[in-house]
């Protein structure tokens, strides 16, 4: 019964997210993990049969998960943001300052290329910029948990805690850009 209750809560959050979204979202179930392959990612149960394409964005109700990097007839591989080669154009929601999100090698992200003179505060929300053909604007990425400006060089060292719990993903949405969910 506990599993059914938790699944019900997860699915309700996903449904609420879909109802708020103006994009066409295709629901997919995580059917495997690929942490030691060429890509640190997850395997999804949807593929070309449902119109999934390489570079489609993957989200969940908590925020940005990653992007599709390989597609087969009935499944796809999503490169998650906790991959050494993953980079996402991002901005601080409060002051609109632009940077790049990259994995820090552990359980967090680094927000790169934010000048020392920019005001960054613990608790600042980091979102996508929309300057990409893959990720639309204002998808939540995470929250600043540390910002050190007294470093050598031109930029701050900013640590961002992901909004998504990557080890607990069971259901996601594949986002189809250019295809509206609106009536």
C-alpha positions as CSV (number, residue, x, y, z in Angstrom):
1,X,0.0,0.0,0.0
2,X,2.9,2.4,0.8
3,X,4.3,2.0,-2.8
4,X,0.8,2.6,-4.3
5,X,0.5,5.8,-2.1
6,X,3.9,7.1,-3.2
7,X,3.2,6.4,-6.8
8,X,-0.1,8.2,-6.5
9,X,1.6,11.3,-5.1
10,X,4.3,11.2,-7.9
11,X,1.7,10.8,-10.6
12,X,-0.5,13.6,-9.2
13,X,2.5,16.0,-9.2
14,X,3.2,15.0,-12.9
15,X,-0.4,15.5,-13.9
16,X,-0.5,19.0,-12.2
17,X,2.8,19.9,-14.1
18,X,1.3,18.8,-17.4
19,X,-1.9,20.8,-16.8
20,X,0.2,24.0,-16.1
21,X,2.5,23.5,-19.1
22,X,1.8,25.0,-22.5
23,X,4.1,22.4,-24.2
24,X,3.3,19.0,-25.6
25,X,4.6,16.6,-23.0
26,X,5.0,12.9,-23.6
27,X,5.0,10.8,-20.4
28,X,7.7,8.2,-20.0
29,X,8.7,5.7,-17.4
30,X,12.3,5.3,-16.3
31,X,13.1,1.6,-17.1
32,X,16.8,1.7,-16.4
33,X,19.9,3.6,-15.5
34,X,23.1,4.0,-17.5
35,X,25.6,5.5,-15.0
36,X,28.7,3.8,-16.3
37,X,28.1,3.9,-20.1
38,X,29.3,6.6,-22.4
39,X,26.6,8.9,-21.0
40,X,25.4,9.2,-17.4
41,X,21.7,8.8,-18.1
42,X,18.4,7.1,-17.7
43,X,16.6,4.7,-20.1
44,X,13.1,5.7,-20.9
45,X,10.3,3.4,-22.2
46,X,9.3,5.7,-25.1
47,X,11.0,6.1,-28.4
48,X,10.6,6.8,-32.1
49,X,7.1,5.1,-32.1
50,X,5.9,8.1,-30.0
51,X,7.7,10.8,-32.0
52,X,10.7,11.1,-29.6
53,X,13.7,12.7,-31.2
54,X,17.4,13.2,-30.3
55,X,17.8,16.5,-28.4
56,X,14.3,16.6,-27.0
57,X,14.3,18.0,-23.5
58,X,13.4,15.8,-20.5
59,X,11.7,17.3,-17.4
60,X,9.8,16.3,-14.3
61,X,7.5,18.1,-12.0
62,X,10.6,19.3,-10.0
63,X,12.6,20.7,-12.9
64,X,15.0,19.9,-15.7
65,X,16.3,16.4,-16.0
66,X,18.3,16.5,-19.2
67,X,18.0,15.7,-22.9
68,X,17.5,12.8,-25.2
69,X,20.8,11.6,-26.8
70,X,19.8,8.3,-28.3
71,X,16.5,7.1,-29.7
72,X,15.4,3.6,-30.8
73,X,12.0,2.4,-31.9
74,X,10.7,1.7,-28.4
75,X,13.1,3.4,-26.0
76,X,15.4,6.4,-25.6
77,X,18.4,7.4,-23.5
78,X,18.3,10.7,-21.6
79,X,21.6,12.3,-20.7
80,X,21.0,13.7,-17.2
81,X,22.5,16.9,-15.9
82,X,24.8,14.9,-13.7
83,X,26.9,14.0,-16.7
84,X,30.4,15.4,-17.1
85,X,29.6,16.6,-20.7
86,X,26.3,18.2,-19.9
87,X,26.1,22.0,-20.1
88,X,23.0,24.2,-19.9
89,X,22.6,27.9,-20.4
90,X,21.2,29.2,-17.2
91,X,20.2,32.4,-15.3
92,X,19.7,33.5,-11.8
93,X,15.9,34.1,-11.6
94,X,16.2,37.1,-9.3
95,X,18.6,39.3,-11.2
96,X,18.6,37.6,-14.7
97,X,22.4,37.1,-14.6
98,X,23.5,34.6,-17.3
99,X,25.8,31.6,-16.7
100,X,26.4,28.0,-17.6
101,X,25.3,25.0,-15.4
102,X,27.8,22.1,-15.2
103,X,28.0,19.0,-13.0
104,X,30.5,19.5,-10.1
105,X,31.5,15.8,-10.0
106,X,29.4,15.1,-6.9
107,X,25.7,15.6,-6.2
108,X,25.5,19.3,-7.1
109,X,26.1,21.7,-10.0
110,X,28.5,24.6,-10.6
111,X,27.1,27.9,-12.0
112,X,30.0,29.1,-14.2
113,X,31.0,32.5,-15.5
114,X,29.3,34.8,-13.0
115,X,31.5,37.8,-12.3
116,X,32.7,38.6,-8.8
117,X,30.8,41.9,-8.7
118,X,27.4,40.2,-9.3
119,X,25.1,39.8,-6.2
120,X,24.5,36.1,-5.8
121,X,22.7,34.9,-2.6
122,X,22.1,31.5,-1.1
123,X,18.6,30.6,-2.0
124,X,18.7,32.1,-5.5
125,X,16.7,30.0,-8.0
126,X,18.5,29.0,-11.2
127,X,16.4,28.4,-14.3
128,X,17.0,27.8,-18.0
129,X,17.5,30.9,-20.2
130,X,15.6,29.8,-23.3
131,X,18.6,30.7,-25.5
132,X,18.8,27.1,-26.6
133,X,17.0,25.1,-29.3
134,X,16.7,22.3,-26.7
135,X,15.5,23.8,-23.4
136,X,12.8,26.4,-23.2
137,X,12.9,29.4,-20.8
138,X,12.3,29.3,-17.1
139,X,12.6,25.5,-16.3
140,X,13.9,25.2,-12.8
141,X,17.4,23.7,-12.5
142,X,18.2,24.2,-8.8
143,X,18.9,26.6,-5.9
144,X,22.2,28.3,-4.9
145,X,23.6,26.8,-1.7
146,X,27.0,28.5,-1.8
147,X,28.6,31.5,-3.5
148,X,32.2,32.4,-3.0
149,X,33.4,35.7,-4.6
150,X,36.8,36.1,-2.9
151,X,38.5,33.7,-5.3
152,X,41.4,34.1,-7.7
153,X,40.3,35.0,-11.2
154,X,37.3,36.8,-12.5
155,X,34.4,34.6,-11.5
156,X,32.7,33.4,-8.4
157,X,32.5,29.8,-7.3
158,X,28.8,29.1,-7.1
159,X,27.3,25.7,-6.0
160,X,23.8,24.8,-7.0
161,X,21.7,22.1,-5.5
162,X,19.6,20.3,-8.2
163,X,15.9,20.7,-7.9
164,X,15.5,17.1,-9.3
165,X,16.4,14.1,-7.2
166,X,18.1,12.1,-10.0
167,X,18.3,8.8,-7.9
168,X,14.6,8.8,-7.3
169,X,13.3,9.4,-10.9
170,X,10.6,7.0,-12.0
171,X,8.5,9.1,-14.3
172,X,9.4,12.0,-16.6
173,X,8.1,14.1,-19.4
174,X,9.7,14.4,-22.8
175,X,9.1,18.0,-24.0
176,X,8.3,18.5,-27.6
177,X,9.3,22.1,-28.5
178,X,7.2,23.8,-31.1
179,X,4.2,21.5,-30.3
180,X,1.7,23.2,-28.1
181,X,-0.5,21.5,-25.5
182,X,-2.8,24.6,-25.4
183,X,-6.2,24.4,-27.1
